[in-house]
Amino acid sequence: MKLIMKTEFDNLRLNNEYSYETDTNGDKQVVKIYCGQLLIAKKIKQKKSLRYFGIKGYQQYLIKADKEFF
């Protein structure tokens, strides 16, 4: 996985075709986004640090900017 931008992560998270789950352990929180069984992105929040990761080729899962989220 490689670092991605927050807007790209939000694009994946807001897509209704993908599912996501949240795990919290102490002061560490992980949000994972799945396309079927495939993990495509995750966000790791630890204390005040936020990092966003995507798999190689995650761009193919992004939705176009002209589509509505709602």
C-alpha positions, 0 to 999 in steps of 0.5 A: 500500500502507498500513501494517498490523499484524503480526498481520494480516500473520501471518494472511495469511502462515499461510494455506495458500491464499497463497504467499510469497517472501523476498528478501534484499539485504545488510541488507534483507529483503523478504517478499511474500505473493501471492494467485495473481499479486496481491501482497497484502502485504509485510514490509520488515526493514531493520536493526532496523526492521520494517514491514508493508504491505497493499494497499487492501482487504487485509481481504478476504484475512484468515481468520477468527479461529475457523479453525485454522491447522494 
